[in-house]
Amino acid sequence: MACVNPDGTISAVAGKVLLAADQGADERAMAEAAGVPVYRVRASLRELVQAGLLTQADGAWAVTDAGRAAAAQAAGAG
């Protein structure tokens, strides 16, 4: 299941993953926050990095400005 839609918006799950990542959550905590299994969070993380909404350095996730905007839009739509 894609977390980035063709129109550039993100799914509600992707928004929750981004919000949790922005708070320093690990993959397990992100899964709990989004209500999905860890394997789905990992797939979402890869897709969000490819879309430029999230980065990873030294094992820490960092949400980009575009990622914050997308997460806010997803939260407002849901």
FISEBA-111823 format. One record per atom (N, C-alpha, C): atom name; x, y, z; residue number from 1. Coordinates in steps of 0.1 Angstrom, whole numbers, always signed. Each point is the difference from the previous one (the first is absolute). Layout:
<node><atom>CA</atom><px>X</px><py>Y</py><pz>Z</pz><seq>NUM</seq></node>
...
END
This chain:
<node><atom>N</atom><px>+9</px><py>-12</py><pz>+0</pz><seq>1</seq></node>
<node><atom>CA</atom><px>-9</px><py>+12</py><pz>+0</pz><seq>1</seq></node>
<node><atom>C</atom><px>+9</px><py>+12</py><pz>+0</pz><seq>1</seq></node>
<node><atom>N</atom><px>-2</px><py>+9</py><pz>-10</pz><seq>2</seq></node>
<node><atom>CA</atom><px>+9</px><py>+12</py><pz>-1</pz><seq>2</seq></node>
<node><atom>C</atom><px>-4</px><py>+10</py><pz>+11</pz><seq>2</seq></node>
<node><atom>N</atom><px>+10</px><py>+7</py><pz>+5</pz><seq>3</seq></node>
<node><atom>CA</atom><px>-3</px><py>+10</py><pz>+9</pz><seq>3</seq></node>
<node><atom>C</atom><px>+1</px><py>+14</py><pz>-6</pz><seq>3</seq></node>
<node><atom>N</atom><px>+6</px><py>+1</py><pz>-12</pz><seq>4</seq></node>
<node><atom>CA</atom><px>+0</px><py>+13</py><pz>-7</pz><seq>4</seq></node>
<node><atom>C</atom><px>-9</px><py>-2</py><pz>-13</pz><seq>4</seq></node>
<node><atom>N</atom><px>-10</px><py>+8</py><pz>+0</pz><seq>5</seq></node>
<node><atom>CA</atom><px>-10</px><py>-1</py><pz>-11</pz><seq>5</seq></node>
<node><atom>C</atom><px>+5</px><py>+6</py><pz>-13</pz><seq>5</seq></node>
<node><atom>N</atom><px>-5</px><py>-3</py><pz>-11</pz><seq>6</seq></node>
<node><atom>CA</atom><px>+4</px><py>+6</py><pz>-13</pz><seq>6</seq></node>
<node><atom>C</atom><px>+0</px><py>+15</py><pz>+0</pz><seq>6</seq></node>
<node><atom>N</atom><px>-10</px><py>+6</py><pz>+7</pz><seq>7</seq></node>
<node><atom>CA</atom><px>-1</px><py>+15</py><pz>+0</pz><seq>7</seq></node>
<node><atom>C</atom><px>+10</px><py>+6</py><pz>+10</pz><seq>7</seq></node>
<node><atom>N</atom><px>+8</px><py>-8</py><pz>+7</pz><seq>8</seq></node>
<node><atom>CA</atom><px>+10</px><py>+5</py><pz>+9</pz><seq>8</seq></node>
<node><atom>C</atom><px>-4</px><py>+1</py><pz>+15</pz><seq>8</seq></node>
<node><atom>N</atom><px>-13</px><py>-2</py><pz>+2</pz><seq>9</seq></node>
<node><atom>CA</atom><px>-5</px><py>-1</py><pz>+14</pz><seq>9</seq></node>
<node><atom>C</atom><px>+4</px><py>-13</py><pz>+6</pz><seq>9</seq></node>
<node><atom>N</atom><px>-1</px><py>-1</py><pz>+13</pz><seq>10</seq></node>
<node><atom>CA</atom><px>+4</px><py>-12</py><pz>+7</pz><seq>10</seq></node>
<node><atom>C</atom><px>-12</px><py>-6</py><pz>+7</pz><seq>10</seq></node>
<node><atom>N</atom><px>+1</px><py>-13</py><pz>+3</pz><seq>11</seq></node>
<node><atom>CA</atom><px>-10</px><py>-7</py><pz>+7</pz><seq>11</seq></node>
<node><atom>C</atom><px>-1</px><py>+4</py><pz>+14</pz><seq>11</seq></node>
<node><atom>N</atom><px>-10</px><py>-3</py><pz>+7</pz><seq>12</seq></node>
<node><atom>CA</atom><px>-2</px><py>+3</py><pz>+14</pz><seq>12</seq></node>
<node><atom>C</atom><px>+11</px><py>-8</py><pz>+8</pz><seq>12</seq></node>
<node><atom>N</atom><px>+3</px><py>-12</py><pz>-4</pz><seq>13</seq></node>
<node><atom>CA</atom><px>+10</px><py>-8</py><pz>+7</pz><seq>13</seq></node>
<node><atom>C</atom><px>+14</px><py>+7</py><pz>-2</pz><seq>13</seq></node>
<node><atom>N</atom><px>+3</px><py>+4</py><pz>-12</pz><seq>14</seq></node>
<node><atom>CA</atom><px>+13</px><py>+7</py><pz>-2</pz><seq>14</seq></node>
<node><atom>C</atom><px>+1</px><py>+13</py><pz>+8</pz><seq>14</seq></node>
<node><atom>N</atom><px>-11</px><py>+7</py><pz>+2</pz><seq>15</seq></node>
<node><atom>CA</atom><px>+0</px><py>+12</py><pz>+8</pz><seq>15</seq></node>
<node><atom>C</atom><px>+3</px><py>-3</py><pz>+14</pz><seq>15</seq></node>
<node><atom>N</atom><px>-6</px><py>-11</py><pz>+6</pz><seq>16</seq></node>
<node><atom>CA</atom><px>+2</px><py>-4</py><pz>+13</pz><seq>16</seq></node>
<node><atom>C</atom><px>+15</px><py>-5</py><pz>+2</pz><seq>16</seq></node>
<node><atom>N</atom><px>+5</px><py>-6</py><pz>-10</pz><seq>17</seq></node>
<node><atom>CA</atom><px>+14</px><py>-5</py><pz>+1</pz><seq>17</seq></node>
<node><atom>C</atom><px>+9</px><py>+13</py><pz>+0</pz><seq>17</seq></node>
<node><atom>N</atom><px>-2</px><py>+9</py><pz>-8</pz><seq>18</seq></node>
<node><atom>CA</atom><px>+8</px><py>+13</py><pz>+0</pz><seq>18</seq></node>
<node><atom>C</atom><px>-1</px><py>+7</py><pz>+13</pz><seq>18</seq></node>
<node><atom>N</atom><px>-12</px><py>+1</py><pz>+5</pz><seq>19</seq></node>
<node><atom>CA</atom><px>-2</px><py>+7</py><pz>+13</pz><seq>19</seq></node>
<node><atom>C</atom><px>+8</px><py>-7</py><pz>+11</pz><seq>19</seq></node>
<node><atom>N</atom><px>-1</px><py>-13</py><pz>+0</pz><seq>20</seq></node>
<node><atom>CA</atom><px>+8</px><py>-8</py><pz>+10</pz><seq>20</seq></node>
<node><atom>C</atom><px>+15</px><py>+1</py><pz>-2</pz><seq>20</seq></node>
<node><atom>N</atom><px>+4</px><py>+0</py><pz>-12</pz><seq>21</seq></node>
<node><atom>CA</atom><px>+15</px><py>+2</py><pz>-3</pz><seq>21</seq></node>
<node><atom>C</atom><px>+4</px><py>+13</py><pz>+4</pz><seq>21</seq></node>
<node><atom>N</atom><px>-8</px><py>+10</py><pz>-1</pz><seq>22</seq></node>
<node><atom>CA</atom><px>+4</px><py>+14</py><pz>+3</pz><seq>22</seq></node>
<node><atom>C</atom><px>+1</px><py>+1</py><pz>+16</pz><seq>22</seq></node>
<node><atom>N</atom><px>-6</px><py>-9</py><pz>+7</pz><seq>23</seq></node>
<node><atom>CA</atom><px>+1</px><py>+0</py><pz>+15</pz><seq>23</seq></node>
<node><atom>C</atom><px>+11</px><py>-9</py><pz>+5</pz><seq>23</seq></node>
<node><atom>N</atom><px>+8</px><py>-6</py><pz>-10</pz><seq>24</seq></node>
<node><atom>CA</atom><px>+11</px><py>-8</py><pz>+4</pz><seq>24</seq></node>
<node><atom>C</atom><px>-3</px><py>-15</py><pz>+2</pz><seq>24</seq></node>
<node><atom>N</atom><px>-12</px><py>-4</py><pz>-4</pz><seq>25</seq></node>
<node><atom>CA</atom><px>-4</px><py>-14</py><pz>+2</pz><seq>25</seq></node>
<node><atom>C</atom><px>+8</px><py>-10</py><pz>-8</pz><seq>25</seq></node>
<node><atom>N</atom><px>+2</px><py>-12</py><pz>+6</pz><seq>26</seq></node>
<node><atom>CA</atom><px>+6</px><py>-10</py><pz>-8</pz><seq>26</seq></node>
<node><atom>C</atom><px>-11</px><py>-7</py><pz>-8</pz><seq>26</seq></node>
<node><atom>N</atom><px>+4</px><py>-10</py><pz>-8</pz><seq>27</seq></node>
<node><atom>CA</atom><px>-9</px><py>-7</py><pz>-9</pz><seq>27</seq></node>
<node><atom>C</atom><px>-12</px><py>-6</py><pz>+7</pz><seq>27</seq></node>
<node><atom>N</atom><px>+3</px><py>-6</py><pz>+12</pz><seq>28</seq></node>
<node><atom>CA</atom><px>-11</px><py>-7</py><pz>+7</pz><seq>28</seq></node>
<node><atom>C</atom><px>-10</px><py>+10</py><pz>+5</pz><seq>28</seq></node>
<node><atom>N</atom><px>+5</px><py>+12</py><pz>+5</pz><seq>29</seq></node>
<node><atom>CA</atom><px>-9</px><py>+10</py><pz>+5</pz><seq>29</seq></node>
<node><atom>C</atom><px>-8</px><py>+7</py><pz>-11</pz><seq>29</seq></node>
<node><atom>N</atom><px>+7</px><py>+1</py><pz>-12</pz><seq>30</seq></node>
<node><atom>CA</atom><px>-8</px><py>+5</py><pz>-12</pz><seq>30</seq></node>
<node><atom>C</atom><px>-11</px><py>-9</py><pz>-3</pz><seq>30</seq></node>
<node><atom>N</atom><px>+3</px><py>-13</py><pz>+0</pz><seq>31</seq></node>
<node><atom>CA</atom><px>-11</px><py>-10</py><pz>-3</pz><seq>31</seq></node>
<node><atom>C</atom><px>-11</px><py>+1</py><pz>+9</pz><seq>31</seq></node>
<node><atom>N</atom><px>+3</px><py>+1</py><pz>+13</pz><seq>32</seq></node>
<node><atom>CA</atom><px>-11</px><py>+2</py><pz>+10</pz><seq>32</seq></node>
<node><atom>C</atom><px>-8</px><py>+12</py><pz>-2</pz><seq>32</seq></node>
<node><atom>N</atom><px>+7</px><py>+11</py><pz>-3</pz><seq>33</seq></node>
<node><atom>CA</atom><px>-7</px><py>+13</py><pz>-3</pz><seq>33</seq></node>
<node><atom>C</atom><px>-9</px><py>-1</py><pz>-12</pz><seq>33</seq></node>
<node><atom>N</atom><px>+5</px><py>-7</py><pz>-10</pz><seq>34</seq></node>
<node><atom>CA</atom><px>-8</px><py>-1</py><pz>-13</pz><seq>34</seq></node>
<node><atom>C</atom><px>-10</px><py>-11</py><pz>+0</pz><seq>34</seq></node>
<node><atom>N</atom><px>+1</px><py>-9</py><pz>+10</pz><seq>35</seq></node>
<node><atom>CA</atom><px>-9</px><py>-11</py><pz>+0</pz><seq>35</seq></node>
<node><atom>C</atom><px>+3</px><py>-11</py><pz>-11</pz><seq>35</seq></node>
<node><atom>N</atom><px>+12</px><py>-1</py><pz>-4</pz><seq>36</seq></node>
<node><atom>CA</atom><px>+4</px><py>-10</py><pz>-10</pz><seq>36</seq></node>
<node><atom>C</atom><px>+12</px><py>-8</py><pz>+4</pz><seq>36</seq></node>
<node><atom>N</atom><px>+2</px><py>-12</py><pz>-6</pz><seq>37</seq></node>
<node><atom>CA</atom><px>+12</px><py>-8</py><pz>+3</pz><seq>37</seq></node>
<node><atom>C</atom><px>+13</px><py>+7</py><pz>-3</pz><seq>37</seq></node>
<node><atom>N</atom><px>+11</px><py>-4</py><pz>+7</pz><seq>38</seq></node>
<node><atom>CA</atom><px>+13</px><py>+7</py><pz>-2</pz><seq>38</seq></node>
<node><atom>C</atom><px>+4</px><py>-2</py><pz>-15</pz><seq>38</seq></node>
<node><atom>N</atom><px>-3</px><py>-11</py><pz>-6</pz><seq>39</seq></node>
<node><atom>CA</atom><px>+5</px><py>-2</py><pz>-14</pz><seq>39</seq></node>
<node><atom>C</atom><px>-6</px><py>+11</py><pz>-9</pz><seq>39</seq></node>
<node><atom>N</atom><px>-13</px><py>+4</py><pz>+3</pz><seq>40</seq></node>
<node><atom>CA</atom><px>-6</px><py>+10</py><pz>-8</pz><seq>40</seq></node>
<node><atom>C</atom><px>+6</px><py>+14</py><pz>+2</pz><seq>40</seq></node>
<node><atom>N</atom><px>+4</px><py>+2</py><pz>+13</pz><seq>41</seq></node>
<node><atom>CA</atom><px>+7</px><py>+13</py><pz>+3</pz><seq>41</seq></node>
<node><atom>C</atom><px>+13</px><py>+0</py><pz>-8</pz><seq>41</seq></node>
<node><atom>N</atom><px>+8</px><py>-11</py><pz>+0</pz><seq>42</seq></node>
<node><atom>CA</atom><px>+13</px><py>+0</py><pz>-8</pz><seq>42</seq></node>
<node><atom>C</atom><px>-2</px><py>+3</py><pz>-14</pz><seq>42</seq></node>
<node><atom>N</atom><px>-11</px><py>-6</py><pz>-6</pz><seq>43</seq></node>
<node><atom>CA</atom><px>-3</px><py>+3</py><pz>-14</pz><seq>43</seq></node>
<node><atom>C</atom><px>-3</px><py>+15</py><pz>-2</pz><seq>43</seq></node>
<node><atom>N</atom><px>-8</px><py>+5</py><pz>+9</pz><seq>44</seq></node>
<node><atom>CA</atom><px>-4</px><py>+14</py><pz>-1</pz><seq>44</seq></node>
<node><atom>C</atom><px>+12</px><py>+9</py><pz>+2</pz><seq>44</seq></node>
<node><atom>N</atom><px>+10</px><py>-3</py><pz>+9</pz><seq>45</seq></node>
<node><atom>CA</atom><px>+12</px><py>+8</py><pz>+2</pz><seq>45</seq></node>
<node><atom>C</atom><px>+8</px><py>+0</py><pz>-13</pz><seq>45</seq></node>
<node><atom>N</atom><px>+1</px><py>-11</py><pz>-7</pz><seq>46</seq></node>
<node><atom>CA</atom><px>+8</px><py>-1</py><pz>-13</pz><seq>46</seq></node>
<node><atom>C</atom><px>-7</px><py>+10</py><pz>-10</pz><seq>46</seq></node>
<node><atom>N</atom><px>-13</px><py>-1</py><pz>-1</pz><seq>47</seq></node>
<node><atom>CA</atom><px>-7</px><py>+8</py><pz>-10</pz><seq>47</seq></node>
<node><atom>C</atom><px>+0</px><py>+15</py><pz>+4</pz><seq>47</seq></node>
<node><atom>N</atom><px>-1</px><py>+3</py><pz>+12</pz><seq>48</seq></node>
<node><atom>CA</atom><px>+1</px><py>+14</py><pz>+5</pz><seq>48</seq></node>
<node><atom>C</atom><px>+14</px><py>+6</py><pz>-3</pz><seq>48</seq></node>
<node><atom>N</atom><px>+10</px><py>-8</py><pz>+2</pz><seq>49</seq></node>
<node><atom>CA</atom><px>+14</px><py>+5</py><pz>-3</pz><seq>49</seq></node>
<node><atom>C</atom><px>+1</px><py>+2</py><pz>-15</pz><seq>49</seq></node>
<node><atom>N</atom><px>-5</px><py>-9</py><pz>-8</pz><seq>50</seq></node>
<node><atom>CA</atom><px>+1</px><py>+2</py><pz>-15</pz><seq>50</seq></node>
<node><atom>C</atom><px>-8</px><py>+12</py><pz>-5</pz><seq>50</seq></node>
<node><atom>N</atom><px>-11</px><py>+3</py><pz>+8</pz><seq>51</seq></node>
<node><atom>CA</atom><px>-8</px><py>+12</py><pz>-4</pz><seq>51</seq></node>
<node><atom>C</atom><px>+6</px><py>+13</py><pz>+5</pz><seq>51</seq></node>
<node><atom>N</atom><px>+11</px><py>-1</py><pz>+8</pz><seq>52</seq></node>
<node><atom>CA</atom><px>+7</px><py>+12</py><pz>+5</pz><seq>52</seq></node>
<node><atom>C</atom><px>-8</px><py>+6</py><pz>+13</pz><seq>52</seq></node>
<node><atom>N</atom><px>-8</px><py>-8</py><pz>+6</pz><seq>53</seq></node>
<node><atom>CA</atom><px>-8</px><py>+5</py><pz>+12</pz><seq>53</seq></node>
<node><atom>C</atom><px>+7</px><py>-4</py><pz>+13</pz><seq>53</seq></node>
<node><atom>N</atom><px>+10</px><py>-9</py><pz>-1</pz><seq>54</seq></node>
<node><atom>CA</atom><px>+7</px><py>-5</py><pz>+12</pz><seq>54</seq></node>
<node><atom>C</atom><px>+14</px><py>-3</py><pz>-4</pz><seq>54</seq></node>
<node><atom>N</atom><px>+10</px><py>+2</py><pz>+10</pz><seq>55</seq></node>
<node><atom>CA</atom><px>+14</px><py>-4</py><pz>-2</pz><seq>55</seq></node>
<node><atom>C</atom><px>+4</px><py>-8</py><pz>+12</pz><seq>55</seq></node>
<node><atom>N</atom><px>+11</px><py>-7</py><pz>-2</pz><seq>56</seq></node>
<node><atom>CA</atom><px>+6</px><py>-8</py><pz>+11</pz><seq>56</seq></node>
<node><atom>C</atom><px>+15</px><py>+3</py><pz>+0</pz><seq>56</seq></node>
<node><atom>N</atom><px>+5</px><py>+3</py><pz>+12</pz><seq>57</seq></node>
<node><atom>CA</atom><px>+14</px><py>+2</py><pz>+2</pz><seq>57</seq></node>
<node><atom>C</atom><px>+4</px><py>-6</py><pz>+13</pz><seq>57</seq></node>
<node><atom>N</atom><px>+10</px><py>-8</py><pz>+1</pz><seq>58</seq></node>
<node><atom>CA</atom><px>+5</px><py>-6</py><pz>+12</pz><seq>58</seq></node>
<node><atom>C</atom><px>-11</px><py>-7</py><pz>+8</pz><seq>58</seq></node>
<node><atom>N</atom><px>-9</px><py>-6</py><pz>-7</pz><seq>59</seq></node>
<node><atom>CA</atom><px>-10</px><py>-8</py><pz>+6</pz><seq>59</seq></node>
<node><atom>C</atom><px>-12</px><py>+8</py><pz>+5</pz><seq>59</seq></node>
<node><atom>N</atom><px>+0</px><py>+13</py><pz>-2</pz><seq>60</seq></node>
<node><atom>CA</atom><px>-11</px><py>+9</py><pz>+5</pz><seq>60</seq></node>
<node><atom>C</atom><px>-8</px><py>+5</py><pz>-12</pz><seq>60</seq></node>
<node><atom>N</atom><px>-13</px><py>+0</py><pz>+1</pz><seq>61</seq></node>
<node><atom>CA</atom><px>-9</px><py>+5</py><pz>-10</pz><seq>61</seq></node>
<node><atom>C</atom><px>-2</px><py>+15</py><pz>+1</pz><seq>61</seq></node>
<node><atom>N</atom><px>+0</px><py>+7</py><pz>-11</pz><seq>62</seq></node>
<node><atom>CA</atom><px>-3</px><py>+14</py><pz>+0</pz><seq>62</seq></node>
<node><atom>C</atom><px>-10</px><py>+3</py><pz>-10</pz><seq>62</seq></node>
<node><atom>N</atom><px>-11</px><py>+7</py><pz>+4</pz><seq>63</seq></node>
<node><atom>CA</atom><px>-11</px><py>+3</py><pz>-10</pz><seq>63</seq></node>
<node><atom>C</atom><px>+4</px><py>+14</py><pz>-6</pz><seq>63</seq></node>
<node><atom>N</atom><px>-1</px><py>+0</py><pz>-13</pz><seq>64</seq></node>
<node><atom>CA</atom><px>+3</px><py>+12</py><pz>-8</pz><seq>64</seq></node>
<node><atom>C</atom><px>-11</px><py>+10</py><pz>+2</pz><seq>64</seq></node>
<node><atom>N</atom><px>+2</px><py>+13</py><pz>-4</pz><seq>65</seq></node>
<node><atom>CA</atom><px>-10</px><py>+10</py><pz>+0</pz><seq>65</seq></node>
<node><atom>C</atom><px>-12</px><py>-5</py><pz>-9</pz><seq>65</seq></node>
<node><atom>N</atom><px>+3</px><py>-6</py><pz>-11</pz><seq>66</seq></node>
<node><atom>CA</atom><px>-11</px><py>-5</py><pz>-9</pz><seq>66</seq></node>
<node><atom>C</atom><px>-7</px><py>-11</py><pz>+7</pz><seq>66</seq></node>
<node><atom>N</atom><px>+7</px><py>-8</py><pz>+8</pz><seq>67</seq></node>
<node><atom>CA</atom><px>-7</px><py>-11</py><pz>+7</pz><seq>67</seq></node>
<node><atom>C</atom><px>-9</px><py>+5</py><pz>+11</pz><seq>67</seq></node>
<node><atom>N</atom><px>+4</px><py>+11</py><pz>+7</pz><seq>68</seq></node>
<node><atom>CA</atom><px>-8</px><py>+6</py><pz>+10</pz><seq>68</seq></node>
<node><atom>C</atom><px>-13</px><py>+5</py><pz>-6</pz><seq>68</seq></node>
<node><atom>N</atom><px>+1</px><py>+7</py><pz>-12</pz><seq>69</seq></node>
<node><atom>CA</atom><px>-11</px><py>+5</py><pz>-7</pz><seq>69</seq></node>
<node><atom>C</atom><px>-10</px><py>-11</py><pz>-4</pz><seq>69</seq></node>
<node><atom>N</atom><px>+6</px><py>-11</py><pz>-5</pz><seq>70</seq></node>
<node><atom>CA</atom><px>-8</px><py>-11</py><pz>-5</pz><seq>70</seq></node>
<node><atom>C</atom><px>-7</px><py>-6</py><pz>+12</pz><seq>70</seq></node>
<node><atom>N</atom><px>+7</px><py>-2</py><pz>+11</pz><seq>71</seq></node>
<node><atom>CA</atom><px>-7</px><py>-6</py><pz>+12</pz><seq>71</seq></node>
<node><atom>C</atom><px>-11</px><py>+9</py><pz>+5</pz><seq>71</seq></node>
<node><atom>N</atom><px>+2</px><py>+13</py><pz>+0</pz><seq>72</seq></node>
<node><atom>CA</atom><px>-10</px><py>+9</py><pz>+5</pz><seq>72</seq></node>
<node><atom>C</atom><px>-12</px><py>-1</py><pz>-9</pz><seq>72</seq></node>
<node><atom>N</atom><px>+2</px><py>-1</py><pz>-13</pz><seq>73</seq></node>
<node><atom>CA</atom><px>-11</px><py>-1</py><pz>-10</pz><seq>73</seq></node>
<node><atom>C</atom><px>-7</px><py>-13</py><pz>+2</pz><seq>73</seq></node>
<node><atom>N</atom><px>+7</px><py>-11</py><pz>+2</pz><seq>74</seq></node>
<node><atom>CA</atom><px>-6</px><py>-13</py><pz>+3</pz><seq>74</seq></node>
<node><atom>C</atom><px>-9</px><py>+0</py><pz>+13</pz><seq>74</seq></node>
<node><atom>N</atom><px>+6</px><py>+7</py><pz>+10</pz><seq>75</seq></node>
<node><atom>CA</atom><px>-8</px><py>+0</py><pz>+13</pz><seq>75</seq></node>
<node><atom>C</atom><px>-12</px><py>+8</py><pz>-2</pz><seq>75</seq></node>
<node><atom>N</atom><px>+0</px><py>+11</py><pz>-8</pz><seq>76</seq></node>
<node><atom>CA</atom><px>-12</px><py>+8</py><pz>-2</pz><seq>76</seq></node>
<node><atom>C</atom><px>-10</px><py>-7</py><pz>-8</pz><seq>76</seq></node>
<node><atom>N</atom><px>+4</px><py>-9</py><pz>-9</pz><seq>77</seq></node>
<node><atom>CA</atom><px>-9</px><py>-7</py><pz>-9</pz><seq>77</seq></node>
<node><atom>C</atom><px>-7</px><py>-12</py><pz>+7</pz><seq>77</seq></node>
<node><atom>N</atom><px>+6</px><py>-5</py><pz>+11</pz><seq>78</seq></node>
<node><atom>CA</atom><px>-5</px><py>-12</py><pz>+7</pz><seq>78</seq></node>
<node><atom>C</atom><px>-7</px><py>+4</py><pz>+12</pz><seq>78</seq></node>
END
